[in-house]
Amino acid sequence: MINLDLQGIAVSTGSACAAGATEPSHILTAMGLPAAQARGSVRFSFGKDNTAADVDAVMKILPGLVGRLRVLSPTESAKDSL
């Protein structure tokens, strides 16, 4: 979330109605996501002023950020050792 913010992309890790909550999204867990995955999710909100170019810009940045975080993630490192 911080890395996206540094790139000028505003996101959230939970629903707007649960701002500040530390528990995983009840919506995502109700959909069957494990709590760890729900905690690792990011919410992108779109409005009438967003454009396809905005989405393209995020899609250029996001894969690199995710890749760097996976290298640092203890859960990803554990998968590599299996």
Residue pairs with C-beta under 8 A, 6 or more apart in sequence:
1 11
1 12
1 13
1 42
3 65
3 68
3 69
4 10
4 11
4 42
4 58
4 61
4 62
4 65
5 11
7 61
7 65
9 57
9 58
9 61
10 45
11 42
11 43
11 44
11 45
12 19
12 42
12 43
12 45
13 39
13 41
13 42
13 43
14 21
14 25
14 43
15 25
15 27
15 43
16 45
18 25
18 26
24 33
24 35
24 36
24 38
24 39
25 38
25 41
28 37
28 38
28 41
29 35
29 38
33 41
36 75
44 58
70 76
